[in-house]
Amino acid sequence: MAPKRHPQEGNNILRSKGGEQLNTLRRGRGLTGKWCASRLGVHNTLWSMWETGVRVPSPEHVAAICTLFSVKKSALALLAAGK
């Protein structure tokens, strides 16, 4: 019998790549995670979890991130798919 897996275990790669996308956007603009978090109204710990792939932003937060960085949702496709 196969071992039971956590429902989101298969999404770890997507979550990791999405976090890398977020990190690249932020660092490419010379911004801190704390600044980005404050602009979105979230705690900087949550922002860090998004970047490291521990958590995935909600669709509403993905839209806000797109606005913050002036990118289309397709630019954050992996981030949105990590859910």
C-alpha positions as CSV (number, residue, x, y, z in Angstrom):
1,M,0.0,0.0,0.0
2,A,1.3,3.4,-1.0
3,P,2.1,5.9,1.9
4,K,-0.4,8.7,2.3
5,R,0.8,12.1,1.1
6,H,-0.2,15.5,2.2
7,P,-2.6,17.0,-0.4
8,Q,-0.2,19.8,-1.3
9,E,3.0,17.8,-1.3
10,G,2.9,17.5,-5.1
11,N,2.9,21.3,-5.4
12,N,6.2,21.8,-3.6
13,I,8.1,22.3,-6.9
14,L,5.5,24.8,-8.2
15,R,5.5,26.6,-4.9
16,S,9.3,26.8,-4.9
17,K,9.5,28.2,-8.4
18,G,6.7,30.7,-7.7
19,G,8.6,31.9,-4.7
20,E,11.7,32.3,-6.8
21,Q,9.7,34.4,-9.3
22,L,8.6,36.6,-6.5
23,N,12.1,36.9,-5.1
24,T,13.5,37.8,-8.5
25,L,10.9,40.5,-9.0
26,R,11.6,42.0,-5.6
27,R,15.4,41.9,-5.7
28,G,15.5,43.0,-9.4
29,R,13.9,46.3,-8.2
30,G,16.1,46.7,-5.2
31,L,13.2,46.3,-2.7
32,T,13.1,44.7,0.7
33,G,10.6,42.0,1.6
34,K,9.5,44.2,4.5
35,W,8.7,47.1,2.2
36,C,6.7,44.9,-0.2
37,A,4.8,43.3,2.7
38,S,3.9,46.7,4.0
39,R,2.6,47.9,0.6
40,L,0.4,44.8,0.5
41,G,-0.8,45.1,4.1
42,V,0.7,41.8,5.2
43,H,3.3,40.9,7.7
44,N,6.8,40.6,6.4
45,T,6.9,37.0,7.7
46,L,4.1,36.1,5.4
47,W,5.9,37.7,2.5
48,S,9.0,35.6,3.4
49,M,6.9,32.5,3.4
50,W,5.6,33.3,-0.1
51,E,9.2,33.8,-1.3
52,T,10.4,30.5,0.2
53,G,7.4,28.5,-1.0
54,V,6.1,27.7,2.5
55,R,2.8,29.4,1.7
56,V,1.2,30.6,-1.5
57,P,-0.5,33.9,-1.8
58,S,-4.3,34.0,-2.3
59,P,-5.6,35.0,-5.8
60,E,-6.3,38.5,-4.3
61,H,-2.7,38.8,-3.1
62,V,-1.4,37.6,-6.5
63,A,-3.4,40.4,-8.2
64,A,-2.0,43.0,-5.7
65,I,1.5,41.7,-6.3
66,C,1.0,42.1,-10.1
67,T,-0.1,45.7,-9.5
68,L,2.8,46.4,-7.1
69,F,5.3,45.2,-9.7
70,S,3.4,46.3,-12.8
71,V,3.4,42.8,-14.3
72,K,0.7,40.7,-15.8
73,K,-0.7,37.7,-14.0
74,S,1.0,35.5,-16.6
75,A,4.3,36.7,-15.3
76,L,3.4,35.1,-12.0
77,A,1.9,32.0,-13.5
78,L,3.9,29.6,-11.3
79,L,3.1,31.5,-8.2
80,A,-0.6,31.3,-8.9
81,A,-0.4,27.7,-9.9
82,G,1.2,26.7,-6.6
83,K,-2.1,26.6,-4.8
